[in-house]
Structure formats: structure tokens, C-alpha cells
Amino acid sequence: MNRMLKLLLCLFVAAASAAAYGAKKNPDVEREVKSALMKKAFTTKIVVGSYVACPNSVRNDAIKAVDTELYADGSVRYFARANCFYPVPQGVIDLGVLFDANRYYVNGPLAWQIQPGTTVLVQGVDFREDRVELILNPNNNVFAGAGKIKYMLGANYRSMSADEILEAIARGIVIPAYENLVDLKLAFEVLKSRLADAEAKYKSGDGTTYARLLNAITVKETLVQLQKNRADFTAAGKIDPQAGVYGEKLKAIVPEIEKLTQQHHKEDVAAIESQLMVQLPRLTEIQAQVRKKAPTTQEEWKQRSVNLTTYWGLLDDRQKLMDRLQSENEAVSPDDTRVMSEGRAEVLALQKSLEDGRQQIALTDLTTQYGQLTKKRAKALDGYVNAFATPKERPALQEVVSVLGQMVANREQAASLGDPAAAAQLTKCRAELDKYKKK
């Protein structure tokens, strides 16, 4: 029994050692990666640490070198190489200051760092069990201030190609040849998500034909963008075995869009023709109203004006429907064209007639009012004569002046509307008004 346990223990240790070591080294890949990086200048994308103050050391002003660890999820940690860490205040939850017994992470400010956008020289490339390490120097020949990025790629990274490793390294520094590739991958993930949403909406079959058509067009446009993305991906030296799927989907969606377009066209034309038919009774009704006898009063004139405005609005609405038919490449009925032409001509003629009738009605009203004012003037003059040389003389005279003033205003308005007799009457009224004003 003890031998079996020892055997199992040995097998476990061997497996753990193999897992920790990962795949075998690939000298060709390492040489290619080093050749692409060593002694060349790049621009940083992240904050790269150099030194950190150590408050837990004997000298609290001491500084220690730190390494920058960059993980696959984009997170960054700063590892203090000489067991330098920031103590956690009592009662405060550990925020990752102490990772394990041998690895200390900084949660305080760095004493020296290389900012993003800094030009650095790659002075070292090391391949470790689970990571690739780059030594970056912003000061050329002076090593002080240099920083180290540890790309935490995992124990199996040695099975990656040189391109895949360089692409991972491009997350920390700008490598022009891989920037487009990184952008393409990010855009690809966004487009895939957008396609899934668009396909789900389209396949649900919800909404009107027009809504389904818009969803199908969104699917098509997204597929076109995905095809372009994968073509650029291939041009960058990469291969996506699933790229052909988007082409097949695109071929399938195009005839669907054509069917929906035709269906939407038929529905739209039918809806327009239905609206034209529904509007026709209202148009006929308003035509009958405006073709009645000419107005004889101000109220009738106002109602006729309202009806003509409604008539013109209905004609405008009908024209818009006819324009929509033509935009659908459908011929407009000759009867509709005739109705529109005759209707607009009728409205313009009636508006002119209405304006002429309105003036005539106004003149008739003014003439009637003038006759009433003439009688009122005679009565006021009689009162003035009877009150002569009495205390009532002045009020009686004021009444005469007031009536004559109304007669002058009446004749001025009648003269402006073209009454041929109004001008002579106006002259007479003004002279009489001046006469009694002087008194």
C-alpha cells in the first residue's frame, strides 16, 4: 500500500512539474521575436514601473526596482523585486498587496515610471516558463530609469508562433506591423456581436414588413463589414477558417431583402391607393360647399374662406400621396391628375371671387351704416338748434361733431374700397365737420 501511494505521489509530482514547465522551447521562434524587438525603438502603451519607495524597509526612504506584469485580460500589476510592499492598515481588507508568500505587489505610488507614449529602446528579451520579459529603456545608453514588462502568457505559450507572441507583446508597446491586426480583432468582436443581435431581430419575424426589411438590411451591412474585416485580416497574414461563413450568409440574405423589398412595395402602393380612395369623399364634400352661391354676409364670407383653405389642404395631401406613388414607380391615374389640376384652378378662381365679394359686402355694410348716420346727423342738428342759447347748447354741439366724425370715417373707408360716390360725400362731410368744430 505504501508503494502505491509513493508511486501516485511521484506521478503527481512529475505531472505538476511538466505542467509548470509547459511546452518545450522553440529556438526559431525565440530568435524571430528577438530579431523583431532587440535594440529597436517603440512607444509604450501602458505605465511601466521602474522604482518604488519601500516604507517597510529599514530606511523608509529606500527605493526598490519594480516589474510591470501585463495579463491577458489587460490588467496590470507592479511586482516589487526585493520583497518591498506597502503594509495594509489594521482593519483594511487586503487589496492584493501580498499575492503569495514570495510575491509582493505595490498598492502605493511608484517613485519612478515610464509614461504611455514614451519612446523606449528594447534592451532585453527573455523567455521564461510562463512569460516573456522585455527590458525597456527610455534613456538610450543610460540604464537608470529602465522598466521591465512581464507578459504573463501562461505555461503553454511556447506553442505559440512568433506572430502570436509579437501580437501579445503589442498590447504593451506599439508595434506598427501588429497595430492593424489588434484593431481588426477588436472590430471583429464588435461586428460579431452586432451580427448576432441583428440576426436575432430578423429571424424573430416581429414587426411590419418594413421593420423586417430594415433588420435584414442591417444584417447585410454587418456581413459586408465582417467580410471586409476578414479580408484585411487575411491580408495581414492571418487566416480565419470561419471567414467563408459570412460570404454564405450574405448570399442567403440578399434574395430575402429583394423579396421583402417587393412585398413592402406592394403594401406601400396598396396603402397609398387606399388613402386616395378614403380621401375622395371628403374632397367631394368640400368641393360642393365651396361651389354654393356667393356669400352675402361677413359670416358667410368667413366660412367660405375656411372652406377654401381646407380644400387647398386636401389637394396638397392628395398631391403628396401621388408623389409617393411616383416614387414607387407607379403611374398616377389620369383622373387624379385632372382632379388636382382642376381643383387648384378652382380654388384660385374662388379666392379671387371671394375677395371681390368681400369688398362688395363691406361696401354694402358701409352704405347702410352711412344712411343710418345721416339720419342720426339730422336728429343731432335739430337738437342743437333747439338748444341754442341755452345751457344744453354745448353738449348738443358736441353730439353733432361726434356724428359728423363717424360719417367722415365711414366715407374714408368706402372711398378706399372704390365707392365712386364716397369721395364727394367725404368732402362734404369734412367741410361740415370743420364748420361745427369752429363753433
C-alpha positions in Angstrom: 0.0 0.0 0.0 2.8 2.4 0.8 4.5 1.6 -2.5 1.3 2.5 -4.4 1.0 5.8 -2.5 4.6 6.6 -3.3 4.0 5.8 -7.0 1.0 8.0 -7.1 2.9 10.8 -5.4 5.7 10.5 -7.9 3.3 10.6 -10.8 1.6 13.7 -9.3 4.9 15.5 -8.8 6.0 14.6 -12.3 2.8 15.9 -13.8 2.9 19.1 -11.8 6.5 19.7 -12.9 5.6 19.1 -16.5 2.6 21.5 -16.2 4.8 24.1 -14.6 7.4 23.8 -17.3 4.9 23.9 -20.2 5.8 23.1 -23.8 9.4 22.8 -25.0 11.4 25.8 -26.1 11.3 26.8 -29.7 14.7 28.4 -30.6 13.5 29.5 -34.0 10.5 31.4 -32.6 12.6 33.0 -29.9 15.2 34.2 -32.5 12.4 35.7 -34.7 10.9 37.5 -31.7 14.2 38.8 -30.5 15.1 39.9 -34.0 11.9 41.9 -34.3 12.5 43.7 -30.9 16.1 43.9 -29.8 17.8 47.3 -29.9 14.8 48.8 -31.6 12.7 51.8 -30.5 9.0 51.5 -29.7 6.3 53.6 -28.0 4.8 52.5 -24.7 1.0 51.9 -24.3 0.9 51.4 -20.6 2.5 52.8 -17.5 5.8 50.8 -17.0 7.2 50.8 -13.5 10.8 51.4 -12.6 11.2 52.1 -8.9 9.0 52.2 -5.8 9.6 53.6 -2.3 9.7 51.0 0.5 8.1 52.2 3.7 8.5 48.8 5.4 12.3 48.8 4.9 14.9 49.8 7.5 15.3 53.1 5.6 11.9 54.3 4.8 13.3 56.5 2.0 14.8 53.5 0.3 13.7 52.7 -3.3 13.5 49.3 -5.0 13.1 48.2 -8.6 9.6 47.0 -9.7 8.5 44.9 -12.7 5.3 45.5 -14.6 3.2 42.4 -15.1 0.7 42.6 -18.0 -2.0 39.9 -18.1 -4.1 38.5 -20.9 -7.2 40.4 -19.6 -5.4 43.7 -19.8 -4.9 44.0 -16.1 -1.5 45.4 -14.8 0.4 44.6 -11.5 3.6 46.1 -10.3 5.8 43.5 -8.6 8.4 44.6 -6.1 11.5 42.5 -6.7 13.2 43.0 -3.3 10.3 42.0 -1.0 9.2 45.6 -0.8 5.5 46.1 -0.1 3.1 48.6 1.3 1.7 47.4 4.7 -2.1 47.2 4.9 -3.6 49.3 7.7 -5.2 47.4 10.5 -8.9 46.6 9.7 -8.5 47.3 6.0 -9.1 44.4 3.6 -6.0 43.3 1.7 -6.3 44.7 -1.9 -3.7 42.5 -3.4 -0.6 43.9 -1.7 0.6 40.4 -0.8 -0.1 38.0 -3.6 1.6 34.9 -2.0 4.5 34.1 0.2 7.1 35.2 -2.2 5.5 37.8 -4.5 4.8 41.4 -3.2 2.7 43.8 -5.2 2.7 47.6 -4.9 -0.5 49.4 -4.0 1.1 52.8 -3.5 2.5 55.4 -5.9 5.6 54.5 -8.0 8.6 56.6 -7.3 9.7 56.3 -11.0 7.7 55.2 -14.0 7.7 55.3 -17.8 4.5 57.1 -19.0 2.4 55.8 -22.0 3.6 57.4 -25.2 7.3 57.3 -24.2 9.8 56.2 -26.8 11.9 53.3 -25.4 14.6 51.0 -26.6 14.2 47.3 -26.1 17.5 46.2 -24.3 16.5 42.7 -23.4 14.1 39.9 -24.3 13.9 36.9 -22.0 11.7 33.8 -22.4 10.6 32.4 -19.0 8.4 29.4 -18.1 5.1 31.3 -18.2 6.0 34.7 -19.6 8.1 36.8 -22.0 10.0 39.7 -20.3 11.0 42.9 -22.1 13.5 45.4 -20.6 12.6 48.9 -21.8 15.0 51.8 -21.5 13.8 55.4 -22.3 17.4 56.8 -21.8 19.3 55.0 -24.6 22.7 54.1 -23.1 21.9 55.1 -19.5 20.3 52.1 -17.9 18.8 54.1 -14.9 15.1 54.5 -15.2 14.6 51.4 -17.3 11.5 49.3 -16.7 10.5 45.6 -17.3 7.3 44.3 -18.7 6.4 40.7 -18.0 3.9 39.5 -20.5 2.1 36.7 -18.5 1.2 34.4 -21.4 0.7 31.1 -19.5 2.7 27.9 -19.3 1.8 26.8 -22.8 2.8 30.0 -24.6 5.9 28.2 -26.2 3.5 26.5 -28.6 2.6 30.0 -30.0 4.1 31.2 -33.2 6.3 34.3 -33.4 3.5 36.3 -34.8 1.2 35.4 -32.0 3.8 36.3 -29.3 4.5 39.6 -31.0 0.8 40.3 -31.2 0.5 39.8 -27.5 3.6 42.0 -26.9 1.9 44.7 -29.0 -0.6 45.2 -26.1 2.2 46.9 -24.1 4.2 48.7 -26.8 3.3 50.0 -30.3 4.5 47.6 -32.9 3.3 49.1 -36.2 3.0 45.8 -38.1 0.6 44.4 -35.4 -1.4 47.5 -34.6 -3.8 47.0 -37.5 -4.2 43.3 -36.5 -5.1 44.3 -33.0 -7.7 46.8 -34.2 -9.1 44.2 -36.7 -9.6 41.7 -33.9 -11.3 44.3 -31.6 -13.6 45.4 -34.5 -14.3 41.8 -35.4 -15.6 41.0 -31.9 -17.9 44.1 -32.1 -19.2 43.2 -35.5 -19.9 39.6 -34.4 -21.9 40.8 -31.5 -23.8 43.2 -33.8 -24.5 40.5 -36.3 -25.9 38.2 -33.6 -28.3 40.9 -32.4 -29.4 41.8 -36.0 -29.9 38.2 -36.9 -32.0 37.6 -33.8 -34.3 40.5 -34.6 -34.6 39.5 -38.2 -35.3 35.8 -37.5 -37.9 36.7 -34.9 -40.2 37.9 -37.7 -41.7 40.5 -35.4 -42.9 43.9 -36.8 -44.2 45.1 -40.1 -42.7 44.1 -43.5 -40.8 47.4 -43.5 -39.3 46.7 -40.0 -38.2 43.3 -41.1 -36.7 44.8 -44.2 -34.7 47.2 -42.1 -33.5 44.4 -39.9 -32.5 42.4 -43.0 -30.6 45.4 -44.4 -28.8 45.7 -41.0 -27.8 42.0 -41.2 -26.5 42.5 -44.8 -24.5 45.7 -43.9 -22.9 44.0 -40.9 -22.0 40.9 -43.1 -20.3 43.2 -45.6 -18.3 44.8 -42.9 -17.3 41.4 -41.5 -16.2 40.2 -44.9 -14.0 43.4 -45.3 -12.6 42.8 -41.8 -11.7 39.2 -42.5 -10.2 40.1 -45.9 -8.0 42.7 -44.1 -7.2 40.0 -41.5 -6.0 37.7 -44.3 -4.0 40.5 -45.9 -2.2 40.9 -42.5 -1.0 37.3 -42.8 -3.7 35.6 -40.7 -6.2 33.0 -41.6 -9.8 32.7 -40.3 -11.2 29.3 -41.3 -14.7 30.6 -40.5 -14.4 33.7 -42.8 -16.3 31.9 -45.6 -19.4 31.7 -43.4 -20.1 35.4 -43.7 -20.0 35.2 -47.5 -22.5 32.3 -47.5 -24.8 34.2 -45.1 -24.5 37.3 -47.4 -25.6 35.2 -50.4 -28.6 34.0 -48.5 -29.7 37.4 -47.1 -29.6 39.2 -50.5 -32.6 37.4 -52.1 -34.5 37.8 -48.8 -34.0 41.5 -48.9 -35.3 41.5 -52.5 -38.4 39.6 -51.5 -39.1 41.9 -48.6 -38.5 45.0 -50.8 -41.1 43.7 -53.3 -43.5 42.9 -50.6 -43.1 46.3 -48.9 -43.5 48.0 -52.3 -46.9 46.2 -52.9 -48.1 47.0 -49.4 -47.0 50.6 -49.7 -48.7 51.1 -53.1 -51.9 49.5 -51.7 -51.8 51.7 -48.7 -51.4 54.9 -50.8 -54.2 53.9 -53.2 -56.4 53.2 -50.1 -55.7 56.6 -48.7 -56.5 58.2 -52.0 -59.9 56.4 -52.0 -60.6 57.3 -48.4 -59.9 61.0 -49.0 -62.1 61.3 -52.1 -65.5 61.6 -50.3 -64.1 64.5 -48.1 -62.7 66.2 -51.2 -66.0 65.9 -53.0 -67.9 67.2 -49.9 -65.7 70.3 -49.6 -66.0 71.0 -53.4 -69.8 71.0 -53.0 -69.6 73.5 -50.2 -67.3 76.0 -52.0 -69.5 75.8 -55.2 -72.5 77.2 -53.4 -73.8 80.7 -54.1 -71.5 83.6 -53.3 -71.6 84.9 -49.7 -73.8 87.8 -48.9 -72.7 88.4 -45.3 -69.4 88.7 -43.5 -70.1 85.4 -41.6 -70.7 83.6 -44.9 -67.6 85.1 -46.3 -65.5 83.8 -43.3 -66.9 80.3 -43.7 -66.2 80.3 -47.4 -62.6 81.4 -46.7 -62.2 78.5 -44.2 -63.6 76.0 -46.7 -61.2 77.2 -49.4 -58.3 76.7 -47.0 -59.5 73.2 -46.3 -60.0 72.5 -50.0 -56.4 73.6 -50.7 -55.0 71.5 -47.9 -56.8 68.4 -49.1 -55.4 69.0 -52.6 -51.9 69.3 -51.0 -52.4 66.0 -49.1 -53.5 64.3 -52.3 -50.5 65.6 -54.2 -48.2 64.1 -51.6 -49.9 60.7 -52.0 -49.5 61.0 -55.7 -45.8 61.9 -55.3 -45.3 58.8 -53.2 -46.9 56.6 -55.9 -44.5 58.0 -58.4 -41.6 57.4 -56.1 -42.7 53.8 -56.1 -42.5 53.8 -59.9 -46.3 53.6 -60.1 -48.2 55.6 -62.7 -50.7 58.2 -61.4 -54.3 57.9 -62.5 -55.2 60.4 -65.3 -58.4 61.1 -63.3 -56.3 62.1 -60.2 -54.1 64.3 -62.3 -57.2 66.0 -63.7 -58.8 66.4 -60.3 -55.6 68.1 -59.0 -55.3 70.5 -61.9 -59.0 71.5 -61.9 -59.1 71.7 -58.1 -56.2 74.1 -57.8 -57.5 76.3 -60.6 -60.9 76.3 -58.9 -59.5 77.4 -55.6 -57.5 80.3 -57.1 -60.6 81.5 -59.0 -62.8 81.2 -56.0 -60.3 83.1 -53.8 -60.3 86.0 -56.3 -64.1 86.0 -56.5 -64.3 85.8 -52.7 -62.0 88.8 -52.3 -64.2 90.8 -54.8 -67.3 89.6 -52.9 -65.8 90.6 -49.6 -65.2 94.1 -50.8 -68.7 94.4 -52.1 -70.2 93.1 -48.8 -68.1 95.6 -46.9 -69.3 98.5 -49.2 -72.9 97.4 -48.8 -72.4 97.4 -45.0 -70.8 100.9 -45.1 -73.6 102.3 -47.3 -76.2 101.0 -44.9 -74.2 102.5 -42.0 -73.9 105.8 -43.8 -77.6 106.0 -44.2 -78.1 105.5 -40.5 -75.5 108.1 -39.7 -77.3 110.6 -42.0 -80.5 110.2 -40.0 -78.6 110.5 -36.8 -76.9 113.7 -38.0 -80.3 115.3 -38.8 -81.6 114.4 -35.4 -78.4 115.9 -33.8 -78.7 119.1 -35.7 -82.4 119.5 -34.7 -81.3 119.1 -31.1 -78.6 121.6 -31.5 -81.0 124.2 -33.0 -83.5 123.7 -30.2 -80.8 124.1 -27.5 -79.4 127.3 -29.0 -78.6 130.0 -26.3 -79.4 127.5 -23.5 -77.1 125.5 -21.1 -77.7 122.5 -23.4 -76.2 124.1 -26.4 -72.6 122.9 -25.9 -73.5 119.2 -25.3 -75.8 119.3 -28.4 -73.0 120.8 -30.5 -70.6 118.1 -29.3 -73.1 115.4 -30.4 -73.2 117.0 -33.9 -69.4 116.9 -34.1 -69.3 113.3 -33.0 -71.8 112.1 -35.6 -70.1 114.0 -38.4 -66.7 112.5 -37.3 -68.3 109.0 -37.7 -69.6 109.9 -41.2 -66.1 111.1 -42.3 -64.5 107.8 -41.1 -67.3 105.8 -42.9 -66.8 107.6 -46.2 -62.9 107.3 -46.0 -63.3 103.5 -45.7 -65.8 103.4 -48.6 -63.6 105.5 -50.8 -60.6 103.2 -50.1 -62.8 100.2 -51.3 -63.6 102.0 -54.6 -67.1 103.5 -54.0 -67.4 106.2 -56.7 -69.9 108.4 -54.6 -67.9 108.2 -51.4 -65.3 110.8 -52.5 -67.8 113.6 -53.0 -69.7 112.7 -49.8 -66.4 112.6 -47.9 -65.6 116.2 -49.0 -69.0 117.4 -47.9 -68.8 115.7 -44.5 -65.3 117.0 -43.8 -66.4 120.6 -44.6 -69.4 120.4 -42.4 -67.3 118.8 -39.6 -64.8 121.7 -39.8 -67.7 124.2 -39.6 -69.2 122.9 -36.4 -65.7 122.3 -34.8 -65.1 126.1 -35.1 -68.2 126.8 -33.2 
